[in-house]
């Protein structure tokens, strides 16, 4: 899976970077959901005055999405024989 990143300045002028944003195909069933969640995430970070400069969108999705949807989105498979 391909990932992209986004960099912007927040309300106080600090650079904020969001990494691990999944790039989805146009016909993906998750495309709208990811766009809406990314917009919500960017809005919340824009208004936040924190010392952290780099955020992972993948970790954010792991916290807020249902696990079966997260697995389907990132196609996480179980390893065979602990390999």
N, CA, C and O atoms as a Tinker XYZ file with bonds, in Angstrom:
   332  protein
     1  N      0.844000   -1.170000    0.000000    73     2
     2  CA     0.000000    0.000000    0.000000    64     1     3
     3  C      0.891000    1.236000    0.000000    63     2     4     5
     4  O      1.934000    1.264000    0.654000    81     3
     5  N      0.472000    2.244000   -0.734000    73     3     6
     6  CA     1.189000    3.506000   -0.788000    64     5     7
     7  C      0.674000    4.448000    0.290000    63     6     8     9
     8  O     -0.512000    4.451000    0.623000    81     7
     9  N      1.583000    5.243000    0.825000    73     7    10
    10  CA     1.231000    6.229000    1.829000    64     9    11
    11  C      1.718000    7.598000    1.379000    63    10    12    13
    12  O      2.694000    7.709000    0.637000    81    11
    13  N      1.037000    8.626000    1.831000    73    11    14
    14  CA     1.480000    9.981000    1.553000    64    13    15
    15  C      1.562000   10.734000    2.877000    63    14    16    17
    16  O      1.123000   10.237000    3.914000    81    15
    17  N      2.120000   11.917000    2.831000    73    15    18
    18  CA     2.197000   12.735000    4.030000    64    17    19
    19  C      1.672000   14.130000    3.720000    63    18    20    21
    20  O      1.568000   14.525000    2.559000    81    19
    21  N      1.347000   14.859000    4.764000    73    19    22
    22  CA     0.774000   16.192000    4.634000    64    21    23
    23  C      1.468000   17.084000    5.649000    63    22    24    25
    24  O      1.626000   16.705000    6.809000    81    23
    25  N      1.881000   18.264000    5.219000    73    23    26
    26  CA     2.548000   19.200000    6.111000    64    25    27
    27  C      1.857000   20.559000    6.012000    63    26    28    29
    28  O      1.569000   21.039000    4.916000    81    27
    29  N      1.592000   21.176000    7.168000    73    27    30
    30  CA     0.924000   22.471000    7.208000    64    29    31
    31  C      1.331000   23.205000    8.476000    63    30    32    33
    32  O      1.965000   22.630000    9.361000    81    31
    33  N      0.968000   24.462000    8.558000    73    31    34
    34  CA     1.231000   25.255000    9.761000    64    33    35
    35  C     -0.064000   25.388000   10.550000    63    34    36    37
    36  O     -1.128000   25.640000    9.984000    81    35
    37  N      0.040000   25.215000   11.866000    73    35    38
    38  CA    -1.150000   25.306000   12.705000    64    37    39
    39  C     -1.438000   26.753000   13.064000    63    38    40    41
    40  O     -0.820000   27.671000   12.525000    81    39
    41  N     -2.375000   26.948000   13.971000    73    39    42
    42  CA    -2.859000   28.269000   14.341000    64    41    43
    43  C     -1.743000   29.177000   14.870000    63    42    44    45
    44  O     -1.783000   30.387000   14.646000    81    43
    45  N     -0.760000   28.620000   15.560000    73    43    46
    46  CA     0.314000   29.447000   16.124000    64    45    47
    47  C      1.542000   29.508000   15.215000    63    46    48    49
    48  O      2.564000   30.078000   15.595000    81    47
    49  N      1.449000   28.925000   14.020000    73    47    50
    50  CA     2.532000   28.999000   13.051000    64    49    51
    51  C      3.546000   27.871000   13.120000    63    50    52    53
    52  O      4.566000   27.917000   12.433000    81    51
    53  N      3.285000   26.860000   13.938000    73    51    54
    54  CA     4.180000   25.718000   14.067000    64    53    55
    55  C      3.921000   24.728000   12.932000    63    54    56    57
    56  O      2.766000   24.452000   12.606000    81    55
    57  N      4.992000   24.187000   12.325000    73    55    58
    58  CA     4.819000   23.183000   11.277000    64    57    59
    59  C      4.359000   21.871000   11.891000    63    58    60    61
    60  O      4.918000   21.406000   12.885000    81    59
    61  N      3.338000   21.282000   11.289000    73    59    62
    62  CA     2.795000   20.005000   11.719000    64    61    63
    63  C      2.820000   19.074000   10.526000    63    62    64    65
    64  O      2.447000   19.467000    9.421000    81    63
    65  N      3.259000   17.835000   10.739000    73    63    66
    66  CA     3.329000   16.859000    9.664000    64    65    67
    67  C      2.489000   15.639000   10.036000    63    66    68    69
    68  O      2.600000   15.105000   11.139000    81    67
    69  N      1.656000   15.212000    9.104000    73    67    70
    70  CA     0.867000   13.994000    9.272000    64    69    71
    71  C      1.421000   12.980000    8.275000    63    70    72    73
    72  O      1.457000   13.236000    7.071000    81    71
    73  N      1.852000   11.833000    8.785000    73    71    74
    74  CA     2.437000   10.796000    7.942000    64    73    75
    75  C      1.527000    9.583000    7.886000    63    74    76    77
    76  O      0.552000    9.494000    8.632000    81    75
    77  N      1.843000    8.658000    7.008000    73    75    78
    78  CA     1.134000    7.380000    6.853000    64    77    79
    79  C     -0.350000    7.556000    6.502000    63    78    80    81
    80  O     -1.219000    6.911000    7.090000    81    79
    81  N     -0.619000    8.426000    5.547000    73    79    82
    82  CA    -1.981000    8.598000    5.035000    64    81    83
    83  C     -2.129000    7.631000    3.864000    63    82    84    85
    84  O     -1.406000    7.767000    2.877000    81    83
    85  N     -3.044000    6.658000    3.939000    73    83    86
    86  CA    -3.154000    5.678000    2.859000    64    85    87
    87  C     -3.675000    6.290000    1.561000    63    86    88    89
    88  O     -4.579000    7.125000    1.571000    81    87
    89  N     -3.095000    5.862000    0.454000    73    87    90
    90  CA    -3.563000    6.274000   -0.870000    64    89    91
    91  C     -4.478000    5.174000   -1.373000    63    90    92    93
    92  O     -4.046000    4.037000   -1.564000    81    91
    93  N     -5.744000    5.512000   -1.589000    73    91    94
    94  CA    -6.732000    4.515000   -1.989000    64    93    95
    95  C     -7.144000    4.717000   -3.441000    63    94    96    97
    96  O     -7.037000    5.818000   -3.981000    81    95
    97  N     -7.614000    3.647000   -4.060000    73    95    98
    98  CA    -8.106000    3.727000   -5.431000    64    97    99
    99  C     -9.440000    4.465000   -5.445000    63    98   100   101
   100  O    -10.122000    4.549000   -4.424000    81    99
   101  N     -9.801000    4.993000   -6.596000    73    99   102
   102  CA   -11.039000    5.770000   -6.728000    64   101   103
   103  C    -12.285000    4.958000   -6.377000    63   102   104   105
   104  O    -13.244000    5.509000   -5.837000    81   103
   105  N    -12.285000    3.666000   -6.674000    73   103   106
   106  CA   -13.475000    2.845000   -6.434000    64   105   107
   107  C    -13.453000    2.152000   -5.064000    63   106   108   109
   108  O    -14.283000    1.280000   -4.810000    81   107
   109  N    -12.530000    2.520000   -4.191000    73   107   110
   110  CA   -12.429000    1.910000   -2.867000    64   109   111
   111  C    -13.635000    2.288000   -2.015000    63   110   112   113
   112  O    -14.103000    3.426000   -2.057000    81   111
   113  N    -14.127000    1.339000   -1.251000    73   111   114
   114  CA   -15.277000    1.600000   -0.387000    64   113   115
   115  C    -14.889000    2.454000    0.823000    63   114   116   117
   116  O    -15.761000    3.021000    1.481000    81   115
   117  N    -13.610000    2.550000    1.120000    73   115   118
   118  CA   -13.142000    3.304000    2.279000    64   117   119
   119  C    -12.704000    4.731000    1.940000    63   118   120   121
   120  O    -12.355000    5.493000    2.841000    81   119
   121  N    -12.717000    5.098000    0.676000    73   119   122
   122  CA   -12.188000    6.392000    0.246000    64   121   123
   123  C    -12.894000    7.566000    0.935000    63   122   124   125
   124  O    -12.230000    8.459000    1.460000    81   123
   125  N    -14.219000    7.572000    0.938000    73   123   126
   126  CA   -14.959000    8.673000    1.565000    64   125   127
   127  C    -14.705000    8.720000    3.064000    63   126   128   129
   128  O    -14.506000    9.796000    3.628000    81   127
   129  N    -14.709000    7.557000    3.712000    73   127   130
   130  CA   -14.502000    7.503000    5.157000    64   129   131
   131  C    -13.120000    8.043000    5.524000    63   130   132   133
   132  O    -12.986000    8.792000    6.492000    81   131
   133  N    -12.098000    7.670000    4.762000    73   131   134
   134  CA   -10.742000    8.128000    5.038000    64   133   135
   135  C    -10.642000    9.638000    4.815000    63   134   136   137
   136  O    -10.002000   10.334000    5.603000    81   135
   137  N    -11.258000   10.146000    3.763000    73   135   138
   138  CA   -11.232000   11.589000    3.501000    64   137   139
   139  C    -11.906000   12.364000    4.627000    63   138   140   141
   140  O    -11.389000   13.391000    5.067000    81   139
   141  N    -13.034000   11.890000    5.088000    73   139   142
   142  CA   -13.756000   12.569000    6.156000    64   141   143
   143  C    -12.966000   12.529000    7.462000    63   142   144   145
   144  O    -12.884000   13.531000    8.172000    81   143
   145  N    -12.394000   11.387000    7.773000    73   143   146
   146  CA   -11.608000   11.267000    9.008000    64   145   147
   147  C    -10.322000   12.093000    8.939000    63   146   148   149
   148  O     -9.896000   12.660000    9.945000    81   147
   149  N     -9.707000   12.161000    7.762000    73   147   150
   150  CA    -8.504000   12.974000    7.604000    64   149   151
   151  C     -8.833000   14.457000    7.797000    63   150   152   153
   152  O     -8.080000   15.185000    8.443000    81   151
   153  N     -9.950000   14.897000    7.240000    73   151   154
   154  CA   -10.361000   16.292000    7.401000    64   153   155
   155  C    -10.614000   16.611000    8.876000    63   154   156   157
   156  O    -10.208000   17.669000    9.357000    81   155
   157  N    -11.271000   15.716000    9.587000    73   155   158
   158  CA   -11.527000   15.904000   11.012000    64   157   159
   159  C    -10.224000   15.949000   11.800000    63   158   160   161
   160  O    -10.063000   16.770000   12.704000    81   159
   161  N     -9.293000   15.059000   11.452000    73   159   162
   162  CA    -8.008000   14.986000   12.137000    64   161   163
   163  C     -7.187000   16.256000   11.905000    63   162   164   165
   164  O     -6.608000   16.803000   12.844000    81   163
   165  N     -7.137000   16.717000   10.669000    73   163   166
   166  CA    -6.387000   17.934000   10.349000    64   165   167
   167  C     -6.984000   19.130000   11.089000    63   166   168   169
   168  O     -6.246000   19.959000   11.620000    81   167
   169  N     -8.301000   19.223000   11.127000    73   167   170
   170  CA    -8.964000   20.319000   11.829000    64   169   171
   171  C     -8.623000   20.314000   13.315000    63   170   172   173
   172  O     -8.359000   21.364000   13.901000    81   171
   173  N     -8.630000   19.130000   13.922000    73   171   174
   174  CA    -8.312000   19.045000   15.351000    64   173   175
   175  C     -6.845000   19.405000   15.611000    63   174   176   177
   176  O     -6.540000   20.043000   16.619000    81   175
   177  N     -5.946000   19.010000   14.728000    73   175   178
   178  CA    -4.532000   19.333000   14.909000    64   177   179
   179  C     -4.241000   20.796000   14.607000    63   178   180   181
   180  O     -3.329000   21.380000   15.193000    81   179
   181  N     -4.996000   21.388000   13.708000    73   179   182
   182  CA    -4.794000   22.789000   13.358000    64   181   183
   183  C     -5.029000   23.696000   14.562000    63   182   184   185
   184  O     -4.319000   24.682000   14.756000    81   183
   185  N     -6.026000   23.354000   15.360000    73   183   186
   186  CA    -6.378000   24.182000   16.507000    64   185   187
   187  C     -5.610000   23.808000   17.771000    63   186   188   189
   188  O     -5.670000   24.540000   18.759000    81   187
   189  N     -4.899000   22.698000   17.764000    73   187   190
   190  CA    -4.175000   22.226000   18.939000    64   189   191
   191  C     -2.832000   22.935000   19.062000    63   190   192   193
   192  O     -2.120000   23.120000   18.075000    81   191
   193  N     -2.502000   23.324000   20.278000    73   191   194
   194  CA    -1.216000   23.981000   20.528000    64   193   195
   195  C     -0.347000   23.016000   21.327000    63   194   196   197
   196  O     -0.268000   23.110000   22.552000    81   195
   197  N      0.301000   22.091000   20.631000    73   195   198
   198  CA     1.103000   21.090000   21.320000    64   197   199
   199  C      2.553000   21.142000   20.839000    63   198   200   201
   200  O      2.868000   21.800000   19.848000    81   199
   201  N      3.411000   20.451000   21.544000    73   199   202
   202  CA     4.826000   20.434000   21.199000    64   201   203
   203  C      5.150000   19.376000   20.149000    63   202   204   205
   204  O      6.215000   19.416000   19.533000    81   203
   205  N      4.252000   18.448000   19.947000    73   203   206
   206  CA     4.492000   17.374000   18.992000    64   205   207
   207  C      4.374000   17.917000   17.564000    63   206   208   209
   208  O      3.452000   18.673000   17.257000    81   207
   209  N      5.318000   17.526000   16.693000    73   207   210
   210  CA     5.343000   18.065000   15.336000    64   209   211
   211  C      4.987000   17.048000   14.267000    63   210   212   213
   212  O      4.720000   17.424000   13.125000    81   211
   213  N      4.977000   15.767000   14.615000    73   211   214
   214  CA     4.720000   14.728000   13.625000    64   213   215
   215  C      3.678000   13.748000   14.181000    63   214   216   217
   216  O      3.815000   13.244000   15.295000    81   215
   217  N      2.649000   13.494000   13.392000    73   215   218
   218  CA     1.556000   12.611000   13.799000    64   217   219
   219  C      1.370000   11.519000   12.757000    63   218   220   221
   220  O      1.593000   11.744000   11.568000    81   219
   221  N      0.963000   10.335000   13.203000    73   219   222
   222  CA     0.710000    9.222000   12.304000    64   221   223
   223  C     -0.802000    9.051000   12.127000    63   222   224   225
   224  O     -1.525000    8.800000   13.091000    81   223
   225  N     -1.261000    9.188000   10.898000    73   223   226
   226  CA    -2.684000    9.012000   10.610000    64   225   227
   227  C     -3.075000    7.542000   10.764000    63   226   228   229
   228  O     -4.202000    7.236000   11.155000    81   227
   229  N     -2.157000    6.641000   10.460000    73   227   230
   230  CA    -2.421000    5.209000   10.600000    64   229   231
   231  C     -2.686000    4.857000   12.064000    63   230   232   233
   232  O     -3.599000    4.084000   12.356000    81   231
   233  N     -1.900000    5.414000   12.987000    73   231   234
   234  CA    -2.129000    5.170000   14.412000    64   233   235
   235  C     -3.458000    5.767000   14.865000    63   234   236   237
   236  O     -4.163000    5.176000   15.683000    81   235
   237  N     -3.797000    6.934000   14.334000    73   235   238
   238  CA    -5.079000    7.566000   14.650000    64   237   239
   239  C     -6.238000    6.674000   14.198000    63   238   240   241
   240  O     -7.211000    6.485000   14.928000    81   239
   241  N     -6.116000    6.126000   12.977000    73   239   242
   242  CA    -7.176000    5.238000   12.477000    64   241   243
   243  C     -7.286000    3.980000   13.325000    63   242   244   245
   244  O     -8.385000    3.472000   13.546000    81   243
   245  N     -6.159000    3.480000   13.796000    73   243   246
   246  CA    -6.159000    2.281000   14.634000    64   245   247
   247  C     -6.966000    2.522000   15.907000    63   246   248   249
   248  O     -7.622000    1.610000   16.410000    81   247
   249  N     -6.920000    3.737000   16.424000    73   247   250
   250  CA    -7.635000    4.065000   17.656000    64   249   251
   251  C     -9.129000    4.252000   17.439000    63   250   252   253
   252  O     -9.923000    3.905000   18.313000    81   251
   253  N     -9.529000    4.796000   16.288000    73   251   254
   254  CA   -10.939000    5.173000   16.137000    64   253   255
   255  C    -11.768000    4.227000   15.274000    63   254   256   257
   256  O    -12.996000    4.235000   15.353000    81   255
   257  N    -11.107000    3.412000   14.451000    73   255   258
   258  CA   -11.857000    2.501000   13.572000    64   257   259
   259  C    -12.133000    1.178000   14.265000    63   258   260   261
   260  O    -11.428000    0.788000   15.196000    81   259
   261  N    -13.154000    0.504000   13.804000    73   259   262
   262  CA   -13.403000   -0.858000   14.256000    64   261   263
   263  C    -12.305000   -1.747000   13.675000    63   262   264   265
   264  O    -11.894000   -1.567000   12.529000    81   263
   265  N    -11.834000   -2.705000   14.472000    73   263   266
   266  CA   -10.685000   -3.506000   14.073000    64   265   267
   267  C    -10.892000   -4.265000   12.758000    63   266   268   269
   268  O     -9.971000   -4.281000   11.941000    81   267
   269  N    -12.048000   -4.895000   12.505000    73   267   270
   270  CA   -12.215000   -5.579000   11.210000    64   269   271
   271  C    -12.092000   -4.630000   10.011000    63   270   272   273
   272  O    -11.537000   -5.005000    8.978000    81   271
   273  N    -12.611000   -3.401000   10.148000    73   271   274
   274  CA   -12.476000   -2.416000    9.068000    64   273   275
   275  C    -11.021000   -2.004000    8.889000    63   274   276   277
   276  O    -10.547000   -1.856000    7.763000    81   275
   277  N    -10.317000   -1.818000    9.992000    73   275   278
   278  CA    -8.899000   -1.446000    9.934000    64   277   279
   279  C     -8.088000   -2.542000    9.241000    63   278   280   281
   280  O     -7.228000   -2.250000    8.410000    81   279
   281  N     -8.362000   -3.793000    9.581000    73   279   282
   282  CA    -7.656000   -4.916000    8.950000    64   281   283
   283  C     -7.932000   -4.975000    7.455000    63   282   284   285
   284  O     -7.015000   -5.206000    6.667000    81   283
   285  N     -9.187000   -4.770000    7.054000    73   283   286
   286  CA    -9.525000   -4.805000    5.630000    64   285   287
   287  C     -8.876000   -3.644000    4.884000    63   286   288   289
   288  O     -8.432000   -3.806000    3.747000    81   287
   289  N     -8.822000   -2.490000    5.510000    73   287   290
   290  CA    -8.228000   -1.321000    4.877000    64   289   291
   291  C     -6.734000   -1.523000    4.622000    63   290   292   293
   292  O     -6.239000   -1.223000    3.536000    81   291
   293  N     -6.032000   -2.025000    5.611000    73   291   294
   294  CA    -4.589000   -2.197000    5.486000    64   293   295
   295  C     -4.187000   -3.623000    5.121000    63   294   296   297
   296  O     -3.000000   -3.921000    4.995000    81   295
   297  N     -5.170000   -4.504000    4.951000    73   295   298
   298  CA    -4.940000   -5.891000    4.539000    64   297   299
   299  C     -3.871000   -6.576000    5.394000    63   298   300   301
   300  O     -2.884000   -7.114000    4.895000    81   299
   301  N     -4.116000   -6.530000    6.701000    73   299   302
   302  CA    -3.188000   -7.145000    7.653000    64   301   303
   303  C     -3.517000   -8.636000    7.703000    63   302   304   305
   304  O     -4.644000   -9.020000    8.016000    81   303
   305  N     -2.542000   -9.458000    7.398000    73   303   306
   306  CA    -2.718000  -10.890000    7.459000    64   305   307
   307  C     -1.964000  -11.503000    8.611000    63   306   308   309
   308  O     -0.967000  -10.946000    9.070000    81   307
   309  N     -2.421000  -12.630000    9.079000    73   307   310
   310  CA    -1.722000  -13.302000   10.150000    64   309   311
   311  C     -0.512000  -14.024000    9.586000    63   310   312   313
   312  O     -0.552000  -14.556000    8.477000    81   311
   313  N      0.560000  -14.038000   10.356000    73   311   314
   314  CA     1.763000  -14.720000    9.950000    64   313   315
   315  C      1.632000  -16.218000   10.235000    63   314   316   317
   316  O      1.104000  -16.616000   11.273000    81   315
   317  N      2.104000  -17.020000    9.328000    73   315   318
   318  CA     2.051000  -18.461000    9.493000    64   317   319
   319  C      3.303000  -18.927000   10.252000    63   318   320   321
   320  O      4.415000  -18.498000    9.945000    81   319
   321  N      3.117000  -19.784000   11.219000    73   319   322
   322  CA     4.214000  -20.389000   11.990000    64   321   323
   323  C      5.133000  -19.352000   12.618000    63   322   324   325
   324  O      6.347000  -19.547000   12.676000    81   323
   325  N      4.557000  -18.251000   13.086000    73   323   326
   326  CA     5.310000  -17.186000   13.752000    64   325   327
   327  C      6.452000  -16.629000   12.929000    63   326   328   329
   328  O      7.453000  -16.177000   13.484000    81   327
   329  N      6.319000  -16.654000   11.619000    73   327   330
   330  CA     7.403000  -16.153000   10.753000    64   329   331
   331  C      7.170000  -14.719000   10.369000    63   330   332
   332  O      7.977000  -14.135000    9.646000    81   331
